[in-house]
């Protein structure tokens, strides 16, 4: 029931061994390390297994207006939505901001 976190990337560039004065330098472009392949289906299965231990299940959907994944944590016994990530109110705010930005650019073009 463990999640595989080996594929998590950090935003820090890799440090070059022996860098002068302790400053980090980025790796050269031709020396890229291969990225590990992560199966989305496997990640979802792992998350669902973890959620079962808490007597909940996860529901994944796509908010097409935002092109963003929405996760709902649902209680098994009552089918009550315990949490929605991102929250519904925040999704509505994002949608409204996009509409306003669209209107600003349409008017100024």
Rosetta blueprint (number, residue, H / E / L):
1 X L
2 X L
3 X L
4 X L
5 X L
6 X L
7 X L
8 X L
9 X L
10 X L
11 X L
12 X L
13 X L
14 X L
15 X L
16 X L
17 X L
18 X L
19 X L
20 X H
21 X H
22 X H
23 X L
24 X L
25 X L
26 X L
27 X L
28 X L
29 X H
30 X H
31 X H
32 X L
33 X L
34 X L
35 X L
36 X L
37 X L
38 X L
39 X L
40 X H
41 X H
42 X H
43 X H
44 X H
45 X H
46 X H
47 X H
48 X H
49 X H
50 X H
51 X H
52 X H
53 X L
54 X L
55 X L
56 X E
57 X E
58 X E
59 X E
60 X E
61 X E
62 X E
63 X E
64 X L
65 X L
66 X L
67 X L
68 X E
69 X E
70 X E
71 X E
72 X E
73 X E
74 X E
75 X E
76 X L
77 X L
78 X L
79 X L
80 X L
81 X E
82 X E
83 X E
84 X E
85 X E
86 X L
87 X L
88 X H
89 X H
90 X H
91 X H
92 X H
93 X H
94 X H
95 X H
96 X H
97 X H
98 X H
99 X H
100 X H
101 X H
102 X H
103 X H
104 X H
105 X H
106 X H
107 X H
108 X H
109 X L
